[in-house]
């Protein structure tokens, strides 16, 4: 089993910044993918960004250039630096972990990000 604990959400004004963190523990495989999804009310959960152990990254078009994903493999932690936040970024952000050779995802509990205009 894998446990994911998120932190760093909150309320910020448009144009501001927040940094999310997610620490993984348990049966962690070295070669994995970690990242973030988000879900706004009444909307499906969508991928925001992901990163492999080798720091190959992928971003949704809506956040590319504003958000930066990074990771510390020693700490099994992934970060999401969110800059130039806009009201449309308001959502619950979920960290995920994907082990190698599996399509199954483990999820964090979610952290609320609210951007006021």
C-alpha positions in Angstrom: 0.0 0.0 0.0 1.0 3.6 -0.6 -0.1 6.6 1.4 0.0 10.1 0.1 -0.2 13.2 2.3 -0.7 16.6 0.7 -0.2 20.1 2.1 0.0 23.7 0.9 -3.5 24.5 -0.4 -5.3 27.7 0.6 -6.9 31.0 -0.5 -5.0 33.4 -2.7 -5.8 36.4 -4.8 -5.5 36.3 -8.6 -1.9 36.7 -9.7 -0.6 35.1 -6.5 1.3 31.9 -5.9 1.0 28.7 -3.9 3.1 25.7 -3.5 1.7 22.2 -2.9 3.6 19.3 -1.5 2.8 15.6 -1.5 4.8 13.0 0.5 4.5 9.3 -0.4 5.1 6.5 2.1 4.7 2.7 2.2 5.5 0.3 -0.6 7.2 2.8 -3.0 8.8 1.6 -6.2 11.8 3.5 -7.3 10.6 4.0 -10.9 7.3 5.7 -10.6 5.2 8.6 -11.9 3.9 11.2 -9.5 1.8 14.2 -10.2 -1.3 16.2 -9.7 -4.9 16.2 -10.9 -7.5 18.8 -10.0 -11.3 18.8 -9.9 -13.5 21.8 -9.9 -17.2 21.6 -8.8 -19.3 19.8 -11.4 -16.2 19.1 -13.5 -14.3 15.8 -14.1 -10.9 15.3 -12.5 -8.2 16.4 -14.9 -4.4 16.0 -15.1 -2.5 19.1 -14.1 1.1 17.9 -14.3 3.2 14.8 -13.8 6.8 13.8 -13.4 8.8 10.6 -13.7 11.7 9.7 -11.4 14.0 11.0 -14.0 12.2 14.3 -14.0 10.5 14.0 -17.3 7.5 16.3 -16.9 4.2 16.8 -18.6 1.7 19.7 -18.2 -1.8 20.5 -19.1 -1.9 23.2 -21.7 -3.9 25.4 -19.3 -1.1 25.5 -16.7 2.1 25.3 -18.9 4.3 28.2 -18.2 2.6 29.1 -14.9 3.0 25.9 -12.9 6.2 23.9 -12.2 6.3 20.3 -11.0 9.4 19.0 -9.2 10.3 16.1 -7.0 12.7 14.9 -4.4 13.3 11.2 -4.9 15.1 10.8 -1.6 12.0 12.1 0.3 9.5 10.5 -2.2 7.9 13.9 -2.4 6.5 15.8 -5.3 5.8 19.6 -5.4 3.7 21.8 -7.5 4.7 25.5 -7.7 1.7 27.5 -8.9 2.3 31.0 -10.1 0.1 33.6 -11.8 -2.9 31.9 -10.3 -6.3 32.7 -11.8 -9.9 32.1 -10.6 -10.2 29.2 -13.0 -7.5 27.4 -11.2 -9.8 27.0 -8.2 -10.3 23.3 -7.5 -9.4 20.5 -5.2 -5.9 19.3 -6.1 -5.1 15.6 -5.8 -1.7 14.1 -5.7 -1.2 10.7 -7.3 1.4 8.0 -7.4 1.6 5.4 -10.2 3.8 2.4 -9.7 5.8 1.0 -12.7 4.0 -1.5 -15.0 0.6 -0.6 -13.6 -2.2 1.7 -14.6 -3.5 1.9 -11.1 -3.2 5.2 -9.3 -3.0 5.9 -5.6 -4.5 9.2 -4.5 -4.0 11.7 -1.8 -6.9 13.1 0.2 -7.0 16.3 -1.8 -6.3 19.9 -0.9 -8.4 22.9 -1.7 -7.0 25.8 -3.8 -9.2 28.8 -4.1 -8.2 31.8 -6.2 -10.2 35.0 -5.7 -10.6 37.7 -8.4 
